[in-house]
Amino acid sequence: MPSKSILMAFLVLFVLFSFASFIYDEGNADRFDIRKSSDLPLNETEIAEMAEKNTPAIDPAEFEWRKSDKNTLAVYGELPSKEGTVSYDWHLLLMTISDSVQSDPALEEYTYAYGGSIFGYGATYAGGYMIVEIAFDRAEQLTEEDLEIIKNVFEKHVNKYGVKDLPIVIACENMAVMS
């Protein structure tokens, strides 16, 4: 039988990454927050402790490294260190922003399915920043103006939440291949 801490870690990861099971409702971060869940067999204090202990601290070193990575096309914003409940709340906010951007038609022409370069975007779990994943074979299609437009789409959505200088990385990444 797995230990209680392994089960708790699994529950945190399951809640944080289970976008597909949620109905889109822009701005409702509570649906991602396990502290507001009534489905877990734990009391409120145990759930809060689980969220705090199992959420990785955010270290801006990886974000800073992305600025010098040869596959990075652009880096915007600032990323301060965060840990504990502050880190957990930041991750929830990033997921809410990612969810909000998903409904924006301004990115559609840039998506891979429509002949563009973007094949994915969202919040990095341990990194604490937004990532826009660009296909290597289509990266040359993007101009500096395109990168600014992509950044501005995200900024339009973060302004709803009072975030300034959203940390966002636009980088070439390998596309996962299903077999």
C-alpha positions as protocol buffer text, in pm:
chain_id: "A"
residue {
  index: 1
  type: MET
  ca { x: 0 y: 0 z: 0 }
}
residue {
  index: 2
  type: PRO
  ca { x: 147 y: 341 z: -96 }
}
residue {
  index: 3
  type: SER
  ca { x: 226 y: 580 z: 187 }
}
residue {
  index: 4
  type: LYS
  ca { x: -6 y: 870 z: 272 }
}
residue {
  index: 5
  type: SER
  ca { x: 250 y: 1126 z: 147 }
}
residue {
  index: 6
  type: ILE
  ca { x: 273 y: 955 z: -193 }
}
residue {
  index: 7
  type: LEU
  ca { x: -105 y: 954 z: -220 }
}
residue {
  index: 8
  type: MET
  ca { x: -117 y: 1320 z: -121 }
}
residue {
  index: 9
  type: ALA
  ca { x: 147 y: 1411 z: -378 }
}
residue {
  index: 10
  type: PHE
  ca { x: -47 y: 1221 z: -641 }
}
residue {
  index: 11
  type: LEU
  ca { x: -366 y: 1407 z: -550 }
}
residue {
  index: 12
  type: VAL
  ca { x: -192 y: 1744 z: -581 }
}
residue {
  index: 13
  type: LEU
  ca { x: -49 y: 1654 z: -921 }
}
residue {
  index: 14
  type: PHE
  ca { x: -381 y: 1513 z: -1035 }
}
residue {
  index: 15
  type: VAL
  ca { x: -568 y: 1830 z: -942 }
}
residue {
  index: 16
  type: LEU
  ca { x: -305 y: 2061 z: -1089 }
}
residue {
  index: 17
  type: PHE
  ca { x: -288 y: 1885 z: -1424 }
}
residue {
  index: 18
  type: SER
  ca { x: -645 y: 1767 z: -1481 }
}
residue {
  index: 19
  type: PHE
  ca { x: -765 y: 2048 z: -1705 }
}
residue {
  index: 20
  type: ALA
  ca { x: -958 y: 1817 z: -1935 }
}
residue {
  index: 21
  type: SER
  ca { x: -1217 y: 1723 z: -1678 }
}
residue {
  index: 22
  type: PHE
  ca { x: -1314 y: 2083 z: -1600 }
}
residue {
  index: 23
  type: ILE
  ca { x: -1575 y: 2286 z: -1782 }
}
residue {
  index: 24
  type: TYR
  ca { x: -1431 y: 2617 z: -1893 }
}
residue {
  index: 25
  type: ASP
  ca { x: -1537 y: 2902 z: -1666 }
}
residue {
  index: 26
  type: GLU
  ca { x: -1300 y: 3197 z: -1710 }
}
residue {
  index: 27
  type: GLY
  ca { x: -1165 y: 3339 z: -1388 }
}
residue {
  index: 28
  type: ASN
  ca { x: -1277 y: 3055 z: -1162 }
}
residue {
  index: 29
  type: ALA
  ca { x: -946 y: 2949 z: -1006 }
}
residue {
  index: 30
  type: ASP
  ca { x: -1131 y: 2775 z: -725 }
}
residue {
  index: 31
  type: ARG
  ca { x: -1196 y: 2472 z: -943 }
}
residue {
  index: 32
  type: PHE
  ca { x: -820 y: 2403 z: -949 }
}
residue {
  index: 33
  type: ASP
  ca { x: -772 y: 2463 z: -576 }
}
residue {
  index: 34
  type: ILE
  ca { x: -768 y: 2144 z: -369 }
}
residue {
  index: 35
  type: ARG
  ca { x: -823 y: 2356 z: -58 }
}
residue {
  index: 36
  type: LYS
  ca { x: -1175 y: 2418 z: -187 }
}
residue {
  index: 37
  type: SER
  ca { x: -1245 y: 2055 z: -280 }
}
residue {
  index: 38
  type: SER
  ca { x: -1501 y: 1850 z: -99 }
}
residue {
  index: 39
  type: ASP
  ca { x: -1395 y: 1529 z: -272 }
}
residue {
  index: 40
  type: LEU
  ca { x: -1083 y: 1454 z: -71 }
}
residue {
  index: 41
  type: PRO
  ca { x: -1101 y: 1228 z: 237 }
}
residue {
  index: 42
  type: LEU
  ca { x: -897 y: 1477 z: 440 }
}
residue {
  index: 43
  type: ASN
  ca { x: -988 y: 1762 z: 670 }
}
residue {
  index: 44
  type: GLU
  ca { x: -929 y: 2126 z: 576 }
}
residue {
  index: 45
  type: THR
  ca { x: -601 y: 2150 z: 769 }
}
residue {
  index: 46
  type: GLU
  ca { x: -462 y: 1832 z: 610 }
}
residue {
  index: 47
  type: ILE
  ca { x: -553 y: 1957 z: 263 }
}
residue {
  index: 48
  type: ALA
  ca { x: -386 y: 2295 z: 324 }
}
residue {
  index: 49
  type: GLU
  ca { x: -72 y: 2123 z: 457 }
}
residue {
  index: 50
  type: MET
  ca { x: -68 y: 1888 z: 157 }
}
residue {
  index: 51
  type: ALA
  ca { x: -88 y: 2182 z: -85 }
}
residue {
  index: 52
  type: GLU
  ca { x: 191 y: 2368 z: 92 }
}
residue {
  index: 53
  type: LYS
  ca { x: 427 y: 2074 z: 136 }
}
residue {
  index: 54
  type: ASN
  ca { x: 383 y: 1929 z: -214 }
}
residue {
  index: 55
  type: THR
  ca { x: 403 y: 2247 z: -417 }
}
residue {
  index: 56
  type: PRO
  ca { x: 756 y: 2311 z: -539 }
}
residue {
  index: 57
  type: ALA
  ca { x: 926 y: 2634 z: -442 }
}
residue {
  index: 58
  type: ILE
  ca { x: 980 y: 2866 z: -735 }
}
residue {
  index: 59
  type: ASP
  ca { x: 1343 y: 2943 z: -801 }
}
residue {
  index: 60
  type: PRO
  ca { x: 1399 y: 3205 z: -1072 }
}
residue {
  index: 61
  type: ALA
  ca { x: 1728 y: 3038 z: -1177 }
}
residue {
  index: 62
  type: GLU
  ca { x: 1560 y: 2823 z: -1446 }
}
residue {
  index: 63
  type: PHE
  ca { x: 1372 y: 3125 z: -1578 }
}
residue {
  index: 64
  type: GLU
  ca { x: 1699 y: 3319 z: -1595 }
}
residue {
  index: 65
  type: TRP
  ca { x: 1868 y: 3023 z: -1766 }
}
residue {
  index: 66
  type: ARG
  ca { x: 1598 y: 3026 z: -2036 }
}
residue {
  index: 67
  type: LYS
  ca { x: 1724 y: 3371 z: -2141 }
}
residue {
  index: 68
  type: SER
  ca { x: 2053 y: 3219 z: -2260 }
}
residue {
  index: 69
  type: ASP
  ca { x: 1912 y: 2890 z: -2395 }
}
residue {
  index: 70
  type: LYS
  ca { x: 1973 y: 2863 z: -2771 }
}
residue {
  index: 71
  type: ASN
  ca { x: 1616 y: 2735 z: -2824 }
}
residue {
  index: 72
  type: THR
  ca { x: 1456 y: 3035 z: -2654 }
}
residue {
  index: 73
  type: LEU
  ca { x: 1309 y: 3292 z: -2889 }
}
residue {
  index: 74
  type: ALA
  ca { x: 1191 y: 3544 z: -2627 }
}
residue {
  index: 75
  type: VAL
  ca { x: 1167 y: 3589 z: -2250 }
}
residue {
  index: 76
  type: TYR
  ca { x: 942 y: 3848 z: -2090 }
}
residue {
  index: 77
  type: GLY
  ca { x: 860 y: 3953 z: -1737 }
}
residue {
  index: 78
  type: GLU
  ca { x: 1006 y: 3887 z: -1396 }
}
residue {
  index: 79
  type: LEU
  ca { x: 996 y: 3583 z: -1170 }
}
residue {
  index: 80
  type: PRO
  ca { x: 1065 y: 3631 z: -799 }
}
residue {
  index: 81
  type: SER
  ca { x: 1123 y: 3338 z: -562 }
}
residue {
  index: 82
  type: LYS
  ca { x: 811 y: 3191 z: -405 }
}
residue {
  index: 83
  type: GLU
  ca { x: 748 y: 2901 z: -170 }
}
residue {
  index: 84
  type: GLY
  ca { x: 477 y: 2733 z: 32 }
}
residue {
  index: 85
  type: THR
  ca { x: 127 y: 2871 z: 4 }
}
residue {
  index: 86
  type: VAL
  ca { x: 248 y: 3168 z: -201 }
}
residue {
  index: 87
  type: SER
  ca { x: 395 y: 2927 z: -457 }
}
residue {
  index: 88
  type: TYR
  ca { x: 74 y: 2722 z: -458 }
}
residue {
  index: 89
  type: ASP
  ca { x: -142 y: 3031 z: -515 }
}
residue {
  index: 90
  type: TRP
  ca { x: 92 y: 3145 z: -795 }
}
residue {
  index: 91
  type: HIS
  ca { x: 61 y: 2807 z: -969 }
}
residue {
  index: 92
  type: LEU
  ca { x: -319 y: 2833 z: -944 }
}
residue {
  index: 93
  type: LEU
  ca { x: -309 y: 3179 z: -1097 }
}
residue {
  index: 94
  type: LEU
  ca { x: -90 y: 3061 z: -1386 }
}
residue {
  index: 95
  type: MET
  ca { x: -333 y: 2777 z: -1458 }
}
residue {
  index: 96
  type: THR
  ca { x: -624 y: 3022 z: -1454 }
}
residue {
  index: 97
  type: ILE
  ca { x: -440 y: 3253 z: -1694 }
}
residue {
  index: 98
  type: SER
  ca { x: -358 y: 2962 z: -1925 }
}
residue {
  index: 99
  type: ASP
  ca { x: -721 y: 2858 z: -1919 }
}
residue {
  index: 100
  type: SER
  ca { x: -831 y: 3214 z: -1996 }
}
residue {
  index: 101
  type: VAL
  ca { x: -589 y: 3246 z: -2291 }
}
residue {
  index: 102
  type: GLN
  ca { x: -727 y: 2923 z: -2436 }
}
residue {
  index: 103
  type: SER
  ca { x: -1050 y: 3101 z: -2529 }
}
residue {
  index: 104
  type: ASP
  ca { x: -875 y: 3390 z: -2707 }
}
residue {
  index: 105
  type: PRO
  ca { x: -909 y: 3372 z: -3087 }
}
residue {
  index: 106
  type: ALA
  ca { x: -606 y: 3604 z: -3128 }
}
residue {
  index: 107
  type: LEU
  ca { x: -372 y: 3304 z: -3091 }
}
residue {
  index: 108
  type: GLU
  ca { x: -559 y: 3081 z: -3334 }
}
residue {
  index: 109
  type: GLU
  ca { x: -361 y: 3185 z: -3643 }
}
residue {
  index: 110
  type: TYR
  ca { x: -38 y: 3109 z: -3458 }
}
residue {
  index: 111
  type: THR
  ca { x: -136 y: 2755 z: -3363 }
}
residue {
  index: 112
  type: TYR
  ca { x: 11 y: 2454 z: -3533 }
}
residue {
  index: 113
  type: ALA
  ca { x: -330 y: 2324 z: -3638 }
}
residue {
  index: 114
  type: TYR
  ca { x: -385 y: 2642 z: -3841 }
}
residue {
  index: 115
  type: GLY
  ca { x: -40 y: 2641 z: -4003 }
}
residue {
  index: 116
  type: GLY
  ca { x: 129 y: 2843 z: -3731 }
}
residue {
  index: 117
  type: SER
  ca { x: 421 y: 2767 z: -3502 }
}
residue {
  index: 118
  type: ILE
  ca { x: 262 y: 2724 z: -3156 }
}
residue {
  index: 119
  type: PHE
  ca { x: 188 y: 2365 z: -3063 }
}
residue {
  index: 120
  type: GLY
  ca { x: 138 y: 2421 z: -2692 }
}
residue {
  index: 121
  type: TYR
  ca { x: 135 y: 2669 z: -2408 }
}
residue {
  index: 122
  type: GLY
  ca { x: 62 y: 2673 z: -2041 }
}
residue {
  index: 123
  type: ALA
  ca { x: 205 y: 2701 z: -1695 }
}
residue {
  index: 124
  type: THR
  ca { x: 524 y: 2519 z: -1607 }
}
residue {
  index: 125
  type: TYR
  ca { x: 471 y: 2322 z: -1289 }
}
residue {
  index: 126
  type: ALA
  ca { x: 804 y: 2361 z: -1114 }
}
residue {
  index: 127
  type: GLY
  ca { x: 928 y: 2662 z: -1311 }
}
residue {
  index: 128
  type: GLY
  ca { x: 654 y: 2905 z: -1212 }
}
residue {
  index: 129
  type: TYR
  ca { x: 633 y: 3074 z: -1552 }
}
residue {
  index: 130
  type: MET
  ca { x: 425 y: 3051 z: -1868 }
}
residue {
  index: 131
  type: ILE
  ca { x: 575 y: 2866 z: -2163 }
}
residue {
  index: 132
  type: VAL
  ca { x: 475 y: 2896 z: -2528 }
}
residue {
  index: 133
  type: GLU
  ca { x: 608 y: 2597 z: -2718 }
}
residue {
  index: 134
  type: ILE
  ca { x: 713 y: 2656 z: -3078 }
}
residue {
  index: 135
  type: ALA
  ca { x: 773 y: 2379 z: -3332 }
}
residue {
  index: 136
  type: PHE
  ca { x: 1135 y: 2379 z: -3453 }
}
residue {
  index: 137
  type: ASP
  ca { x: 1026 y: 2333 z: -3814 }
}
residue {
  index: 138
  type: ARG
  ca { x: 805 y: 2642 z: -3805 }
}
residue {
  index: 139
  type: ALA
  ca { x: 1003 y: 2877 z: -3583 }
}
residue {
  index: 140
  type: GLU
  ca { x: 1132 y: 3075 z: -3880 }
}
residue {
  index: 141
  type: GLN
  ca { x: 774 y: 3185 z: -3952 }
}
residue {
  index: 142
  type: LEU
  ca { x: 772 y: 3404 z: -3641 }
}
residue {
  index: 143
  type: THR
  ca { x: 888 y: 3765 z: -3658 }
}
residue {
  index: 144
  type: GLU
  ca { x: 966 y: 3994 z: -3364 }
}
residue {
  index: 145
  type: GLU
  ca { x: 623 y: 4147 z: -3420 }
}
residue {
  index: 146
  type: ASP
  ca { x: 461 y: 3802 z: -3390 }
}
residue {
  index: 147
  type: LEU
  ca { x: 643 y: 3738 z: -3061 }
}
residue {
  index: 148
  type: GLU
  ca { x: 512 y: 4070 z: -2928 }
}
residue {
  index: 149
  type: ILE
  ca { x: 156 y: 3983 z: -3037 }
}
residue {
  index: 150
  type: ILE
  ca { x: 178 y: 3647 z: -2858 }
}
residue {
  index: 151
  type: LYS
  ca { x: 311 y: 3816 z: -2543 }
}
residue {
  index: 152
  type: ASN
  ca { x: 35 y: 4077 z: -2561 }
}
residue {
  index: 153
  type: VAL
  ca { x: -236 y: 3809 z: -2576 }
}
residue {
  index: 154
  type: PHE
  ca { x: -110 y: 3671 z: -2245 }
}
residue {
  index: 155
  type: GLU
  ca { x: -71 y: 4019 z: -2094 }
}
residue {
  index: 156
  type: LYS
  ca { x: -430 y: 4104 z: -2186 }
}
residue {
  index: 157
  type: HIS
  ca { x: -543 y: 3810 z: -1975 }
}
residue {
  index: 158
  type: VAL
  ca { x: -309 y: 3868 z: -1680 }
}
residue {
  index: 159
  type: ASN
  ca { x: -426 y: 4225 z: -1646 }
}
residue {
  index: 160
  type: LYS
  ca { x: -761 y: 4085 z: -1526 }
}
residue {
  index: 161
  type: TYR
  ca { x: -577 y: 3943 z: -1225 }
}
residue {
  index: 162
  type: GLY
  ca { x: -355 y: 4239 z: -1145 }
}
residue {
  index: 163
  type: VAL
  ca { x: -34 y: 4067 z: -1254 }
}
residue {
  index: 164
  type: LYS
  ca { x: 248 y: 4287 z: -1380 }
}
residue {
  index: 165
  type: ASP
  ca { x: 546 y: 4149 z: -1573 }
}
residue {
  index: 166
  type: LEU
  ca { x: 412 y: 3797 z: -1629 }
}
residue {
  index: 167
  type: PRO
  ca { x: 709 y: 3561 z: -1664 }
}
residue {
  index: 168
  type: ILE
  ca { x: 671 y: 3405 z: -2007 }
}
residue {
  index: 169
  type: VAL
  ca { x: 912 y: 3207 z: -2223 }
}
residue {
  index: 170
  type: ILE
  ca { x: 861 y: 3151 z: -2595 }
}
residue {
  index: 171
  type: ALA
  ca { x: 1089 y: 2866 z: -2700 }
}
residue {
  index: 172
  type: CYS
  ca { x: 1136 y: 2593 z: -2955 }
}
residue {
  index: 173
  type: GLU
  ca { x: 1054 y: 2258 z: -2803 }
}
residue {
  index: 174
  type: ASN
  ca { x: 1029 y: 1904 z: -2931 }
}
residue {
  index: 175
  type: MET
  ca { x: 677 y: 1796 z: -3009 }
}
residue {
  index: 176
  type: ALA
  ca { x: 562 y: 1481 z: -2836 }
}
residue {
  index: 177
  type: VAL
  ca { x: 477 y: 1203 z: -3079 }
}
residue {
  index: 178
  type: MET
  ca { x: 203 y: 958 z: -2986 }
}
residue {
  index: 179
  type: SER
  ca { x: 270 y: 602 z: -3092 }
}
